Amino acid sequence: MNKYDIVDGKSLRYGYTTGTCAAVATHAALINLLDAPVSEYDIDLPCNETINVAINSNEKEGGYAISSVIKDAGDDPDQTNGIEIFSKVSLRDDGKVIIKGGEGVGIYTNDSIFGKKGEYAINKVPREMITKEVELLTDKGADVTIFTPMGVEIGKKTFNPNIGIEGGISIIGSTGLVKPMSEDALLKTINLEIKTLYLDKCSREIVLTPGSHGLKEANSIGIKENVVLTSNYIGDSLKMAYEIGFRKITLIGHIGKFAKLSIGVFNTHSKNADTRMEAFVYYLAMMNKPYELIKEVDAFITAEKCYNYLYDAGYKDVLGAMEEGCEKRVKTYLKDDSLEIDVKVYSFEKGVLDC
């Protein structure tokens, strides 16, 4: 696609998500089934942009058609770049759009906030995009199967196995586009936001959170100002805020990120470290919790599920200790015990910890 951003003086090209690929492939397959094959399609994305996507292959046999799209991640590093995503479509007569996964699309091995055990990892927005494309062409409904044989191997290179998704990739994307962003440019953007907050708004208090979910949780507890998104660069952002002059810092983050922070991991990207369960085990052991509980927790796959289990089982004191651990690690990291640090951890199900 031909959409660009100037990032750190470089022209970087946007790409499109696996969800966009699945939706375009579905449209192409259905229009082939109803009429004739097409070689490209202009799709309206959730971000209110329209892009042109090439169709890589079309076939029709009997009562179904299959089309495919090649994933283009633009200039953003992405394991799924170049993967071929297929959609097999057949008509129904009850108006329903039934979406399933096939070969190369991952399956949830446990219940999670994004899907239930046994379901294919096709997220909400891509499902909505696929449904929309079907409804644009017919009111009969359709059976849609998304598959990608290359996904079996590529999925192993992603973070999916660490979050309980096995067998392939995820069909994801909330906007439909992949925005290119270099690490250096992202850090400069964060630094500029922190400086602006300090110099232009004359604020001496700052709230740091990795992403939009943290921003939402901050708003839910009445924090609506002085918030800067850090992505995975928690340590870099803390140093920037400290060096600029902030001495009261609030950190709000999902337990998946802050479990790592609680034992001293300051860049929380999965490629750098995955110490989530180790963090839970450490704090349980330090607080002399039962060995059987520690063994049980160590077997969890996601921090979200572990957090919710401990919360419901009456071990909120352990979660509180992890918050305190984050605070201590931050003071040590910045070498200043006089700092006023407040850490708030949340899970998607339980919200911000209230102990």
QUIWONOR-V285498 format. One line per field, one symbol per residue. ss: DSSP state (h for helix, s for strand, l for the rest). phi: phi as a letter, one per 20 degrees, with the letter a starting at -180 (. if undefined). A space follows every 50 residues. Layout:
ss=???
phi=???
This chain:
ss=lllssssllsssslsslhhhhhhhhhhhhhhhhhlllllsssssllllls ssssllsssssllssssssslllllllllllllsssssssslllllssss sllsslsslllllllllllslslhhhhhhhhhhhhhhllllsssssslll hhhhhhhllhhhhlsslsslslllllssllllhhhhhhhhhhhhhhhhhl llllsssssllhhhhhhhhhllllllssslllshhhhhhhhhhhlllsss sssshhhhhhhlllllsllllllllhhhhhhhhhhhllllhhhhhhhhll llhhhhhhhhhhlllhhhhhhhhhhhhhhhhhhhlllllsssssssslll sslll
phi=.ddcceclndedefccefffgfffffgffffffebbfcdbbedeegemdd cecfeebcbbblebcccccefdemeefbfegnfeddcdccedcdnedddc dcgnefcfebfbfeaegnefedfgfgffffggffffdbdenbeccebbgf fgefgfeeeggfdnddnredecpednddefbfffffffffffffffffee eledccddbfbfffffffffdneccmdcedleeffgffffffffpfcccd dcbfgfeeffffdneddefffeacdffffffgffffdlfgffffffffef edfgffgfffffendffffffffffffffffffelbfefedcdcdbcffe mfgde
